[in-house]
Amino acid sequence: MLEHAAAHHPVVRRFVRGGFELPAEGVELPVYNRGHQVGRYVLKPSSGVGVSLEQRVVALGLADQVGAALAEWAIRPGSPLAPGWTVISAR
């Protein structure tokens, strides 16, 4: 999982081409609003392609922006979302 906090996850990471390669199983990037998860991105790796610190920071920022934009829809049952989006919870 890609997180804001500098949490330590005991995972082997491979540094390639200026960044860390995503794990083979992919990475979940949760989308939050007001502390509640309202969706997620699932990032799939490209073999041999690294993701720089700057790219990871931008991904977190975009997820934050999407969380703010989806907040109103996520709290209304049956609201349309973009294809591929799933509302997890909006308690």
C-alpha positions in Angstrom: 0.0 0.0 0.0 1.3 3.5 -0.8 0.8 5.6 2.2 1.3 9.2 3.4 3.1 8.1 6.6 6.6 6.8 6.4 5.5 3.4 7.6 8.0 0.6 7.5 6.9 -2.5 5.5 9.3 -5.4 5.5 9.1 -5.9 1.7 12.0 -6.5 -0.7 12.1 -3.5 -3.1 14.1 -3.3 -6.3 15.7 0.0 -7.4 15.7 0.4 -11.2 15.9 3.4 -13.5 15.7 6.1 -10.9 13.1 4.6 -8.6 11.7 1.6 -6.9 9.8 -1.0 -9.0 6.3 -1.7 -7.9 5.7 -5.2 -6.5 4.5 -7.9 -8.9 1.1 -8.0 -7.2 0.7 -4.2 -7.6 0.0 -1.5 -5.0 -3.2 -0.2 -3.6 -3.4 3.6 -3.3 -6.4 4.4 -1.1 -8.5 7.5 -1.6 -9.6 9.1 1.6 -12.0 11.9 2.5 -12.2 13.1 6.1 -10.4 10.0 7.3 -12.7 7.5 5.6 -11.6 5.5 2.6 -14.0 6.3 -0.3 -12.1 4.5 -3.1 -8.8 3.3 -4.3 -6.4 3.1 -7.2 -4.7 -0.2 -7.9 -1.3 0.5 -9.5 0.0 -2.3 -11.7 3.7 -2.6 -12.3 5.7 -2.4 -15.5 8.6 -4.8 -15.3 11.9 -3.0 -15.0 10.3 0.5 -14.6 11.1 2.4 -11.3 8.8 4.9 -9.7 10.6 8.0 -8.3 10.0 9.7 -5.0 8.5 12.6 -6.9 6.1 10.3 -8.8 5.0 8.7 -5.5 4.4 12.1 -3.9 2.3 13.3 -7.0 0.3 10.0 -6.8 -0.6 10.7 -3.2 -1.5 14.3 -4.0 -3.8 13.2 -6.8 -5.5 10.6 -4.6 -6.1 13.4 -2.1 -7.7 15.6 -4.8 -9.9 12.8 -6.0 -10.9 12.0 -2.4 -12.1 15.6 -2.0 -13.9 15.5 -5.3 -15.6 12.2 -4.7 -16.7 13.0 -1.2 -20.1 14.2 -2.1 -20.9 11.3 -4.4 -19.5 8.7 -2.0 -22.0 9.7 0.7 -25.0 9.4 -1.6 -26.0 5.7 -2.3 -26.5 4.9 -5.9 -24.5 7.9 -7.2 -22.7 7.4 -10.5 -18.9 7.1 -10.4 -16.4 6.9 -13.1 -15.9 3.4 -14.6 -13.6 1.3 -12.5 -14.3 3.2 -9.2 -15.7 1.5 -6.2 -17.0 3.2 -3.1 -15.6 1.4 -0.1 -17.2 3.2 2.8 -18.4 6.7 3.7 -19.5 6.5 7.3 
